[in-house]
Amino acid sequence: MNQYPGVIGRKLGMTQIFAEDGTVVPCTVVESNAIVIGKRTKEKDGYDALIVGTGELKEKHTSKAAARCASSAAAPSSRPVTKSGRS
């Protein structure tokens, strides 16, 4: 179970929401385009995890290993963020 839940994305800015009683609540606007770019399994790697990526990378900024991973996953080259769901 994740101890630190949250949203992975890029901050676009701030806005505000007005409650029914008239108070103003500040809110952050986040663009989340996270995709799963890899999977680790207990049988092959010894643990279970998902590798999550966000945003696209230019081909010149992508390593050969990341390009192979993206081509096998049929996903665009993206910036790897974290391994989540490890158990």
C-alpha positions as CSV (number, residue, x, y, z in Angstrom):
1,M,0.0,0.0,0.0
2,N,1.3,3.4,-1.0
3,Q,2.1,5.6,2.1
4,Y,2.4,8.8,0.0
5,P,-0.5,9.0,-2.5
6,G,-0.4,11.8,-5.0
7,V,-0.6,12.9,-8.6
8,I,2.3,12.8,-11.0
9,G,2.2,15.6,-13.5
10,R,3.2,19.1,-14.4
11,K,1.9,22.1,-12.5
12,L,0.1,24.5,-14.9
13,G,-0.9,27.1,-12.4
14,M,-3.3,28.1,-9.6
15,T,-7.0,28.7,-9.5
16,Q,-9.7,29.2,-6.8
17,I,-13.0,27.6,-6.0
18,F,-15.8,29.4,-4.2
19,A,-17.6,27.3,-1.5
20,E,-21.3,27.6,-0.9
21,D,-20.7,29.7,2.3
22,G,-18.6,32.2,0.3
23,T,-15.1,31.1,1.4
24,V,-12.4,30.9,-1.3
25,V,-10.3,27.7,-1.5
26,P,-7.0,27.9,-3.5
27,C,-6.4,24.9,-5.9
28,T,-3.4,23.8,-8.0
29,V,-4.0,22.9,-11.6
30,V,-2.0,19.8,-12.6
31,E,-1.7,18.2,-16.1
32,S,-1.3,14.5,-15.6
33,N,-0.3,12.4,-18.6
34,A,1.4,9.5,-16.7
35,I,1.6,6.2,-18.6
36,V,3.0,2.8,-17.6
37,I,6.2,2.2,-19.6
38,G,7.4,-0.9,-17.9
39,K,6.5,-3.8,-15.6
40,R,8.6,-5.8,-13.2
41,T,7.3,-9.2,-12.2
42,K,8.2,-11.4,-9.2
43,E,9.1,-14.4,-11.4
44,K,11.6,-12.5,-13.6
45,D,12.9,-9.7,-11.3
46,G,12.1,-10.8,-7.8
47,Y,9.6,-8.1,-7.0
48,D,6.4,-6.6,-8.5
49,A,6.5,-3.0,-9.7
50,L,5.3,-0.6,-12.4
51,I,7.6,1.9,-14.1
52,V,5.6,5.1,-14.7
53,G,6.6,7.8,-17.2
54,T,5.3,11.3,-17.9
55,G,5.9,13.6,-20.8
56,E,7.6,12.8,-24.1
57,L,11.3,12.9,-24.8
58,K,13.1,13.8,-28.0
59,E,14.9,10.9,-29.6
60,K,18.3,12.5,-29.0
61,H,17.5,12.7,-25.3
62,T,16.5,9.1,-25.0
63,S,19.0,6.4,-24.1
64,K,19.2,3.2,-26.1
65,A,17.9,1.2,-23.2
66,A,14.9,3.4,-22.7
67,A,14.2,3.4,-26.4
68,R,14.2,-0.5,-26.4
69,C,11.9,-0.5,-23.4
70,A,9.5,2.0,-25.1
71,S,9.5,0.1,-28.4
72,S,8.6,-3.2,-26.7
73,A,5.8,-1.5,-24.7
74,A,4.4,0.2,-27.8
75,A,4.6,3.5,-26.0
76,P,6.3,6.8,-26.9
77,S,9.7,7.6,-25.3
78,S,8.8,9.2,-22.1
79,R,10.6,10.5,-19.0
80,P,10.7,7.7,-16.4
81,V,9.4,8.9,-13.1
82,T,9.3,6.2,-10.5
83,K,8.7,2.6,-9.7
84,S,5.5,2.2,-7.8
85,G,3.6,-0.7,-6.4
86,R,6.7,-2.6,-5.2
87,S,6.0,-5.4,-2.9
